[in-house]
Amino acid sequence: MTMELEYLKVIRARFESVKKLGDDAIQQVTKEEFHWQPNEASNSIAIIVKHLSGNMMSRWTDFLTTDGEKPDRNREQEFQDTISSLEQLNSLWEKGWATVFGTLNTLKVDDLLKTVVIRGEKHSVIDALERQLAHYAYHVGQIIYIGKQLKGANWESLSIPVGKSEEYLQEMLKKHNAE
């Protein structure tokens, strides 16, 4: 396997991991909770999901051939909480991610060093992929943090729970030594 092909495999897995964290966090909140904002300067989970979906649709549609900031995107509107149901929230979330993975699945090794444009600025495809991965991880981290604030002791950990690090390490060593 070439390094470039390995990169495409790894970057897709990283996007899948970020999506799964978001999926698992969103699943833990109620309709009322996804509108909660700690203050006026902060976003709710609903707003973050709406923003991510808008970004994903804009950046990943015609990824290699058009500017990633599409003329029909209304970024300012993404920060208005107009989501009224969990179904609508999940629909926006899934629509955005489907666009991401639909494009990722079409990328070839030869595409990695091509140039794409975002808001008029040129980026290598690798740079654009890394930029989007960082952006999505940042916002999914916010979703998780909000969820933890809302759920407190009822939050189901999405990583290694506090006090379980050694146990987890031993499980992983056992698993990987058996391979």
N, C-alpha and C positions, 0 to 999 in steps of 0.2 A: 504494500500500500504506500502510495506517495505521501509526502508530508502534507501536500495540499488537500488530498482526499481525506486524510486523517483530520485536518483542520475543519473541513466541512462537517465531518461526523461529530467532532467535539463541540463545535459551536451550536449545532442543532441540539445536542444533548444538554448544553447549558441553557438554551432558551426553554427547552422542555422542563428543566429543573426549576427555572424561575416561574414558569406558568403553574407548575404543580404546587409550589409554595403559595402562590396567589389563590389557586383553586381551594387548597386546604384552609387557607385563612378566611376566604369569603364564605365558605361553607359553614363556618362557625358563628356567623353573625346573622341577626334577624333583620327584617325589613326596616324596623325602627332604628336599629343600630347602624345600618350602613349610611344613614344620613347624619350621624353624630359628628360634630366638629368640636375640638377642644377650645377653639376661639375663632374669631372672624378671619384671622390671617391664615388659618389652616384649612386644608381640604378634608372632606369626608371621604369615606371609601367609595361612595357613589361618584363623586367628582373625579377621584383618581381613576376609577375604571373608565369613566366617560372620556377623560383626557387620554388615557392609554389607548383606548379603542380608536379615537380620532387620529392619534399619532400613528398607530399601526396601519390604519387604512391609508393614510397619506404617504407614509414612508415606503410601504411595501407594495403598493399598487404600481405596476409598471416600473419596478425598482431600478432596472438597468437602463431605462430609456427616457424617463421624465424626472424633473426635479421632485425630490421627496416632499417638498412643501407644495401640495396641490392647490391650485387656485380656488377650488370649491371647499377647502377646509376652513372651518370657522373656529380657530383655536380658542378665541375668547369665549365662545358659547360653551365650549367643553367645561368651563369652570363655573357653569350655572347648574345647580342641582335640579334637574328635571326628570330624574329617574323615579318612577312611581311604584315599581314592583321588583321583586327578586328575579322574576322572569326577564324583565327588561334589562336589569343589571347583568344577568348571566348571558343574555343574548348579545349585548354589546361586547362583553368580555370574550365570548367565544368567536364572534365575528372578527374581532381584531386579531386574535391568535390564529384563526384559520387563514387569514391573509398573510401573516408572518410565515407560517409553516408552508403554505401553498407556494410562496416565493422561495423560501429556503430549499424546498424540495426540487426546484428547477435549476438551482445554481450548479454550475459545473466548475471544475478546477480552473479552466481557462477564464472564468469570470472573475476570479479573486483579485487580479491586478488591474481589472478594468476600472474606469472612473465613473462614479455616480455623483450627482449634484444634490445638495440639500440647502435650500434657501440661497441658491446661487454659488455656494462654496463647493469646490471639488474635493472628493474623498476617494481613496481606493475603496473597493468593495470590502476588503478586510477592515479598514478603518470604520466604514459605515456600519458593518455588522457589530463590531466591538462597541461603537457608540450607542447603538440601539440596545444591545445587551445591558450595558451599564445603566442606561436610562430606565429600562424596564425593571431591573433589579432594585434600583433606587426607589421607585414607586411601589413595588411589591413589598419592599421593606417597610415603607410607610403604612401600607395596608395591614401588615402583620403587627406593627407597633400599635396602631389604632385598635385592632382586634384584641391585643393583649390588655390594653387600657380598659376596654369595655368589659372583657370577660374575667379579668383578674384571675383568681384561683381556678376558675372554670375553663380557662384557656387550655386547649390541648396542644402541647408543645409540638412544633414542627421541626425541631432539631433534637439534639441530645439533651434530655432534661438535666437540670442542675442536680448534681449528686450521682449521676449515672455515667459519668465520663469513663471511668475505669472499666465498668461493666461493658459499655459499648466498645471500647478499645479491644477488650478480650474477645468479644463476639466477632469483631471484624478480623482480628488476627486469626482466629480459629477458622473463620470462613475462607479467608484468602490463603491460608496455609494448606487447606484441604484441596485447593484447586490445582 
